[in-house]
Amino acid sequence: MKTHEHLFLTADTVDAVAQTFKALADPTRIRLLYLLSQEECSVGHIAEVLDLSQSAVSHQLGFLRNIRLVKHRRDGNMLYYSCDDEHVISLLNQAIRHAEHQKGADSHD
């Protein structure tokens, strides 16, 4: 195949993919996204479940909101967060299954 026949990703697509993997490269964000894939949560609930400060949770949620992986809704003075991208949750679940498979394969060596 000649070079001009190849399909290439746009710079915007490459940047978006890199941002997604950057989000998934952080253990705290992995735990946070996994929790939000199961239920809508307030900052306080996330902090309690993940044993983090509310400040740390808010910081991570801000990062994830900026790249549109989580969204929030207001109920009175409370904000409730949930996942906003099923593709990324699918990717996260695939990565979890891969890690569990690798761990199982390593235990058989």
Protein Blocks (a to p, Z undefined) as FASTA:
>chain_A
ZZklpccddfklmmmmmmmmmmmmpmklmmmmmmmmmoccdfklmmmmnopafklmmmmm
mmmmmnopaccddehjaccdddfbfklmmmmmmmmmmmmmmmmmmmmZZ
